[in-house]
Amino acid sequence: MKLPALLLCLAAALPAQAHTTPDTKLMYGVAYYDEYMPQERLAQDVAMMQAAGINTVRIGESTWGTMETSPGVFDFTHLDRVLAAMHAAGIGVIIGTPTYAIPTWLARQHPDILVTTPAGRARYGPRQNMDITNVHFRQAAERAMRKMLAHVKDHPAVIGYQVDNETKPYNTSGPNVQKLFVAYCKQKFGTLAALNQAFGLDYWSNRINRWEDFPSTDGSINASLSAEFAKFQRKLVTDYLAWQARIVREYKRPGQFITHNFDLDWKGHSYGIQTEVDHFAAAAALDVAGVDIYHPTQDKLTGLEISFGGDLTRSMKGGKNYYVMETQAQGFPDWTPYQGQLRLQAYSHLASGANMVSYWHWHSIHNSFETYWKGLLSHDFEPNAPYLEAKTIGAEFARIGRHLVNLRKDNEVAILFSNEAQTALNHFPHGLKYNDILRPFYDGLYNMNVGVDLLDPGSGPFERYKLIIVPALYAAPDSLLEKLNAYARNGGHVLYTFRSGFSDQNVKVRHGSQPGLIAEAAGIRYDQFTIPHGVPLAGHGYAVSGKDNEANSWMEMLTPGSARVLARYDHAAWGKYAALTENDYGKGLVSYVGFMPSSAMIAAILADRVAKAGVAPDSDLRFPLISKSGTNQLGKRVHYYLNYSASPAEVTYRWKDGVSLLAPAQALAREGDTLKLEPWGVAIVEER
């Protein structure tokens, strides 16, 4: 069916000018798929969006097979309908390049596009089943992108573009990728002698003596070579997104943005650092970093995934505000939110610096793979509890959004992560993968309301932070360890966990005292480690006991040199070894945790280290009461109070007198006043 004539006339009558520049207002959005609809209802959907305060929609990223029905034959009906309707309603549109799901005719025409992995050639059906380096895929993708961009570029509803969708290398390792990897190694190492030495390929006769003998890494037992290939695969993603962004820049108007919806590692929900993408490198080609964050709700809603994903994405662009391109409204059946949780989640994103909250998706899909990943509306399209709550959120965003957009965060604590360390450690996890170590330390800071930035090895300068947490930096070049040493010498505080500094950037174990180049700074050494089963800790003085006072999963037998011992192992054989130390190094302090602590022990260690570094938490509250602060675009401090609990709560406001933005008539909030939080409730105070 065609868009109702009246709506088309209204769209045509509006002036041909772009919508409001996105960074001047909060964006509240949904993904919208007109091509999935079982019946004509575009006008009705738009009216419901307007009533809910939805001011942004994302379209197009899933439309290749609908848009290009056969090679070179294009039909933009669905895009045109939605663009006209949204423009008439004053709703801005983000266009996604439709390249993450290939059409059937392309797979038939060029079956080599289907990705070859260690498991063999992919079959047609799922999305993201293609080789992003394949020349036939690139040619077809560029043609589709250019045709679509040329068609929509002058439409006034378009406010920005999303390149591809949750891009990863899809484990590509076919013959063409192998050729590219060999060329990459030639450029990086120059000679096979250098490569063989770097990776220790004499082991088990893996040595490569001629470039034409270079084997596929699919069967490699060499962690160094496999880690280099994983790094190369991440670079494929970086280059691919940059390629798409360059094409889009040829068409986009001034004031429009380019973004991408990065995702996190997955543990039934968004969890930690993505193993397959170098987010910081890939984000360089974008105007704004975007992220997809999915998390448990109901009694398991903690805000941790929202906070971690937000802190990571904000850090990708050096503290610049970011877009939440996707988060759930309802999602999985066990994620159906309690009353109030949708609102709490929305403000939690803003508290970390998001400028947009957008749901995947508007309506629940009636067939195929994601039938039971529900949107804001259920399958009957009727107003429901989430939609009614979205109306509240949209009205509040419209009313107070200018006080919340462009929040600037100035954190004094950072966590240093490394894609290279993650890949290397995950080759030798011994029961603990990288995110299993990083996330508990992030979670501990979150629970005590300490704001955090995420750093990668190329970030800088480190000196702006009082404390840097370095979890499991298993593989690192000398230059990074020296950078951390210099940071400590100049007055910074560093907290290392076990398995840091152990190997070089090529995953070759350092043959000096462990932990490598940080041994002197930490004032310790060790040459033994084991997997403990509940080894108690002694001598620390922390209020931690029982099972919480045990080393589990990993322990290193630390011998202190200049370091002070903060805890030892309470064990007949290993009691002489230190478990937790600190060492004065230059003007700074270096701490080392030689074991995997419990959550309670991590909390105690972090509280001690935060105090030693002179970092003041945002508040004296503790989870489930979370507070976050920042400076808004008006130059005023804004304080968020978030109650992740089914029980009502009270918090004492301890900052300068301000205005309670969500309260009726924006009541005054004076220092010492009590703020009441409903179950799953929120309070926001802007200082005057």
N, C-alpha and C positions, 0 to 999 in steps of 0.2 A: 504494500500500500504506500501511497505517497503521503508526505507530511501535510496535515490539514492546510488548506489554502490560506486561511486567515493567518496562521503562524508564519507561513512563507512570506506573506505580504508584510507582516510586522518586521521580519528579519530584513527584508529588502529596504524598508523605510528607514532603518537605523543608519546613522552615519558610519562610514567605513573607517573606523579608527580602532586602535587596539584597546583592550581592556586595561584597567588600572595596573600600573607596574606592580608585579607580584610582591616585591619586597617592601611595599608600603602598607600591607595588610596581612592578617593571618589568612591562610588559605585552608579551606575546609572542603574536602573532596571525596569523590568516589571514582572507581573505575566503572565505565559504562559500556555495555556490549549490545548495541542495537541489533547486530547480526545474530545474536543468540535468542532473541525474543520469540516466544511462541505466538504472539499476537501483536497487533498494532496498539502501542500505548506510549509512544514517545511524548506526546503533549502532556499526558497524565504524569509520566515520570518527571518531566521538567517541572511541572507545577508542584509535585511533592518535594522535589529538590529545593525549589525556591522556599517552600514553607519550612524546610528544615535548615535553611541558611547555608546550603551547599553552594559554594561559589566557584568550584573548580571540578572538572571531570577530566579523566584520562581515557583516551580512546586510541584505537588503531593498532596496538601492538600485537594483536592476535588475528589480524584480518588478511594476511597475505593470500590465502586460498580464496577468500571472498572478493578481495580487491583485484587480484590478477587471476582470472578464471582459467586462462590458458596462456601460453607464452606470448607476452606482449599485448594481451587483450585485457584492458583494465575497466573496472566498474567501481566508481567511487560513490555509489548511491548512499551507502550507509554512512560514510564520512560526511557527505554533503547534508544529509538529513539532520545528523546530530549537530554539526557545526551551525547550521541555520537556526535550529531550535535553541541551542545554548546561547548563541549571540542574541537572539530575541529576548532571552531571559536574563541577560547580563551575566552569564556564567562563563568563566574562562576555560579554555580547552588546552590540554597538553596532548600533543600528538606523539604516539610511540612508533618508532620505526618497526615494521612488521616482520622482523627477520628471525625471530627465535623459534618459529614453527613453520616448516616448509610445506608448500602445497604438494598434492599427490602427483601432479604432472611433472614437477621438478624431480621428484624422487624416481619416477619412471624414466624420464629423459636422461638423467645423470645419476645412476645408482651409486657412483663413487662418492657422491655428496654425503651419503649416510656414513657416519663416523666409524672408523675402525679402531677398536680398543683392544686391550689384551684378551678380552673375552670374544673377539671376533667382530664382524660387521653388524652394525645396529640394524634393526628392522624398522620399517615405517610404522607410524602410529603415534608414539609419544612426541612431545615437543623436545626441543634441544637434543635432537638425534643426528645433528649434522657436524661435519668437519669445518670449523670456521676458517681454516686456511685453504680450503679447496677452491681452485680457480673457477670452477663452474658455479659453485655457490656464491662466490664473491661477485661474479658477473651478474648473476640473476638478482642477488640482493641489492647491488648498486642500481640496477635498472628499476627495480621496484621502489627503492627509496627515492630516486630522483623523480620518477613519475608522480609519486605521492606528494613529495615536497613541492614540486612545481605546481601541483594542483591546489595545495592548501596554503601556500606561503603568503598569499595576499589576503587571506581571510582574517577579518578583524577579531574573531573569537580566539585565535590561536595565541597563547601566551608563552608557550615554550615547547620543547621537544624532549622526549626520553629516547635515548639510543638503546636499542635492543632490550633485553629483559633478563635480569639475574644471570648475566653471562658468566660462563665458566668454560674451561677447555674441553669438557665432556670426555676426559680421559683419552683424548685423541692421540694415537700413536701409529697411524698407518704409514705406508711407504713415503708419501709426500711430506709428512711431518718428520719422518726419520731423516730425509734429505735436508730439510730445514734445520734440524738439530745438529747434524754433522757440520753444516755451514756455520752455524752459530758457534760450535766448539772450535772450528778452525779460526774464526775471527777472535775468539776470546783467548785461546791458549797458544795459537800460532803453530806449535809443533806437537806431534804425538808424544814426543818425549816429555814435554811439559804436562800434557794431559795425563799420561800414565803415572807420572810422579805425583801430580796433585791428587789423583784418585786412588793411588796404591793398587793399580790394576795388575801388578805382577801376581797378586794373590789368586790362587786356583787357575793360573794361566789365563787370566782375563785380559792380559796385556794386548793392546791393539798396535800392530806394527805397520799397517797400511790403512789409509783413510777409507779405501774401498772395502776393508774388512770390518768396518765399524758396525757392531751388532745392534739390533733393536734392544732397547732397555726393558722390553716387556718381561724378559726372563732374568733380568739382572739380579745378582745377589750382592752387588756392591752398593752400599748405601750412598757413597759419595757420588757415583754416576747417576743413581736414581734420583738423588736430591737435586742434582744439576738439571736433570730432565724435568723435574717438577717445577723448578725455577723457570726453565724455558717455557713450559706450558703456561705459567702465570704471565709471562711476557707476551705470549700469544694473545691473551685476553686484553692486556694493556694496549697492544698494538691494534687489535681489532676494534676496540671501543674508540681509540683515537682516530682510526680510519673512518668510522661512522661519524664521529663528531666533525671531522674535516668536511665531509660531504654536507652535513646539515648546515654548517657555517656558511656555505655558499648560498643558502636560501633564506636563512633566518633574518628577521628584521632587527634593527636596534631595539633594545629593551626586552627582547625575547631571550630565554635561557635554554641551555642544554644541560640535561641531567641524566642520571642512570639510577636504577633501583638495585643497588648492591644488596646481597643477602649475607647472612652470617652462617657459621657452621650450624649444624642441625642435630638436636638431641631430643627429637619429638617436638621441638620448638626451636626458635632462634637461640643459639647458646654462646658461641665464642668466636674467636678469630677464624675467618674463612680460610680453609686450607688451600683452596684452588685459585685464589685471586689475590694479587698484591693491590689492596684497596688504595693505598696512598699513591702509588704510581699511576694506577688507572684513573684516579680522580683528577689527575693533573689536566686531562683533556676536557673536563667539564666546567661549566660555570658554577653549578651548585651540586654538591653531593647529595644523593638520595639513598634511601635505605628501606628495606622491607623488614618489619619486625613483627613476629608472631610469638605468642606467649600463652601459658596457661591462665585461666581465669578462675572464677568461683572461689573456693577456699584456698586455691594455690596461686592466686594473684599476689605477686610481691613487688612488681615494678622493676625487678632486677634486669630483665631482658630489655625493657624500654630504656632504662638508664644506660646499660652497657652499650646497646646499639646506638643510642643517641650520642654518647660520649665518643665512641669510635668514629661515627660519621662526622660529627662536628670537628674532630681532630684531623680528619682527612684533608681539610682545606685550611688548616692552621687556625681553627677557632671560628670559622665562618658558619653562619646558620645553615641549616640543612632542611631537606624535605623528607617526611615520612611518606613515601610513595604508596606503600601498602601496609596496612595492619588490619587485624580482623575486627569486624563488627560482631558477627556471631561465630563464624569459622566452624571448626570441628564440632560434632554434637556435644562433646564434653567440655567445650569452651563457651557454651551459651552463657552470657554474662548475667550476674546478679544485677538487680536494680542499683544504679549509681556507679557501677564499675566502668561503663563506657565513658562516662564523664570524667571519672578519676583517671582513666587511661589517657584521655585526650590531653588533660592538663599535665600529666606526667611527661608526655612528649614535649610540650612547650617548656616545661621546667628545665629540660636538658638543652634547650636552644633550638627546637624545631620551629620552622616558620610555616609548615604545612602538616596537617594530619589528614590522610586520605585512606579510605577503606577499600579493601578488596573483598567485595565489590558491591555494586548497588543492589542487584537482585540475585537471588539464589538461582542457580542454573538447573534446568529441568532434565538434563540428560548428560551422559558421558562421564568422564573421569572425575570431575569435581562437583558432582551432584550434591554431595553431602558436606561441601565446604560452603556454608551459607553466607549470604551477603547481608547487607543492612535490612533489606526486605526478605521475608521468607518466600516460599514458592507460590503463595497465593497473592503476592504483591500488595497485601493490605497493610495499613499502619499497624505496627506491633510495638512491643515494649522498647526494643533498641531504636526503632525509628523515632518514637516519641521522645526518647532521651536525646537522640541526635538533634531534635528540634530545640531542646533546651541548650545544648552545646552551641549550636549554630547561632542562636539568639544572643548568647553570652559572648561568643567570639565577635559578633557584629558590634556589640555594645562596648566591650572593653579591649578589643583586639589591639588597638593602637598602643595600649599600655604593655602588651605582652610580646609583640612582634620584635624581631631583631634583638633578642636578649643576648647580652654579652656575658660570657663566663670568664672569670679570672681565678683559675684553680692553682693551688700551690703544690699539689701532689700529682704525679704522673705514673703510669705504668708503661714500661718499655716492652713492646712485643716485637717478635721477629718472625716473618714467614719462613726464613731459612732455618731458624732454630726449631720452629714447629715441625717442618718437614723432617728434619734430622732426628728429633726426639721421637717422633711418631714411627720411625723405623725401628727404634729400640725402646718401646714404651715401658716395658717391665710393669705392666698393669696400670700405668698412669700416662695418658696422652697429654699433649701440651695444654689443651683447654681445661683438663682436669686439675691442672696446677694453677693456671692463670686465673680462672674464674673464681675459685674460693678466696683469693686475695682481693680481687676486685669486689666480690660480694661483702667481704669484711669491711672494706672502706665505705661501701654504700650503706651498710647497716648502721654505721656510726656517723653517717651524714658528713662524710669527708668528700668534697668534690674532686673529680678525677679527670685528667686528660689522658689520651692514649698517644704514645710516641712510637714511631718506627725508627730503625737505625738512621734514616736520613733526616729525621726531624731535628729541629734546632731553633734556637739554642737551648741546651739543657738548663742553663744557669737561671732561667726564670722560675724554676721549681725548687722548693725547699727539700722535697723528698721524692726520690724515684724508686719505685718498686720494680725489680727485675726478676720475673719468674722464669726459671728453667731456660736460661740463655745457653742452650746446649751447644749450638754451633755459632761461631762469631769470628770475624776477622780481628786481627790484632788491633786495627785502627778503632774499632768500636769499643773494645775493652780499654784501650788507652783514653778514649773520649770519656768513658765513665770514670776512669781513674783521675783524669784531669778535673772533671766535675767535682769529685770528692775532695781532691787536694785544694780546690778553690773555695771550699766551704759547704758543698752539697752533702746531703745524706743519701746513702744508697742502701737498700735492703735487697740482698740477693737471696734466692732460694737455691736449694740443692740442684745439681746437674747444670750449673752455670759455668761457662768458661772452659768446658771440658774438651771440646774439639774446635778445630779451626773452621773457616767458612766452607771447606771442602769435606767436612765431616770426618776429618782425620784427627784422632785423639792426640792431644798435645803430650809430648814426651817429657816435659818438665814437671815440677811439682804442681799438683792440682790444688785449687781450681785455676790453673793457667796464669794468665797475666793479671788476674785479680787476687792472686794468692797473697801478694805483699800488701795490697790495699786492705784486704780482709784480715790480715794478720794470722792466717791459718794455713794448714796444708793437710792433705789426706791422701792415702793410697789404697784404702779399703772401703767398701760399701757393701750393703746387704739389703735384703727385703725382710723387714722385721714383722713380727706378728704380735703387736701390742706390747712393745717395749716401753716401760714407764720412763718418765722424765723427772729429774730431781734438780734442786738448787735454784729454781727460777723465781720463786716468790709470787707467781701469778695465782690468782684465785681460780685455778683449774684443777680438777681432780677426776678420779675414776677413769673411764674410757677416754674422756676428753684429754687426759694427761698422758697420752701414749703416742709413740711414733709408729706409724703404719705405712705400708706400701714401699717406702724407701728410706734408708738412713746412711749417712756418710760418717765415718769415724774421724772426726776433726781433731787435729792436734794443734792447739793454740801456740802461736809464737808471741807476737806482741798483743794479740787480741785478749779481751776480757771474756771470761766464760759466764754466760747468762743462764745456761742450762746444760746438764749432763744427762747421759743415759744411765738409768738406774738398773744396771744389769751386771751379773757376776763376771761376765767375760769382757764387757764393753764399758764398764763404769768409768774407766780412765779417760774416755773420749768425750769431747765436747759435742753438744748438739746444737747450741745456739750461742753466737758470739757477737761482740761488737769491737771495733777497733778505731782508734783515732788515726786519721790519715790526713796529713796536711792540716787544713782548717776544718775538715769535714769529718764525717763518721760513716763507717762502712759496717753493716751488719750482715750476718750470714746465717741462714736457717738450713741446717744440714739434714733435715728429715721432713716428711710430709705430716704437718700438724692437723689436728682436728679443727673444725670450724671455731670452736671455743678458744683453742690455743691461738689460732690465727688472729682472732679478735683481740686477744690480750697482747700479742706481739705487736700488732698494728697500733693499738692504742698507745703502747709504750714508745714506739718509734715515731708516731705522729707528734706526741708530746715532746720528745727529744729534739725533733726538727723544728719546733716552734710553730706548728700548724694548728690553727684553731678550727675545729669542726664547725660546720654551718650552724649547729645548735647542739644542745646537750641531750636532745632526743635520741631514741634508738628505735630501730625497726620494731613494730610495724608503723611507727610514726616517722615519716621521712620529710626532711626539709631541704630545699634547694633555693639558691639565690643567684641573682645576676643584675646587671644594669640594663635598663630598657633604652629604647631609642630616644626617649625624652631626657635621658641622663639621670634617671632616678633608680634607686635600688628597689628590686621587687623580690618578695619572699614568698615561696610556695610552701604550704603545709599539706601533706598528703597522708591520709589515713588508710593503710592497707589492712583493714580489719573490719570484721562484722560488728564490732562494738563501738559505741560512741566514744569520743575522746576529747580531752581538753589540753591545749598547749598554751604556754605563757609567751606572749609576744615580747621580745627583749631588744628590739631595735628602735630606731628613731620613730617618733609618732608618724602615723601614716593613714592611708585610706584602705579599708577592707573592700577590695574591688568586687567581690561576689556577693557581699552582704546587701540587704535591702537599702536603697538610697545611699549605697557606698558609705557605710558608717565609719566613723573615726576609729582608729586602733592606736591606742597609746601604749607607750612602753610600760610593761607590767600587766597589761590587760590579758584576760583569758579569752582565747579563741575556741569556740566549740566546733568540733568536727563530727559530722554525722558518720554512721557506718559507711565505709568506702567514700568518705567525704573529702572536700578540698576547701582550703582557705588561701587567699592571695592578698598580701598587703603590699601596697606601693608606698614607700617613704615619701613624705611631703618635702 
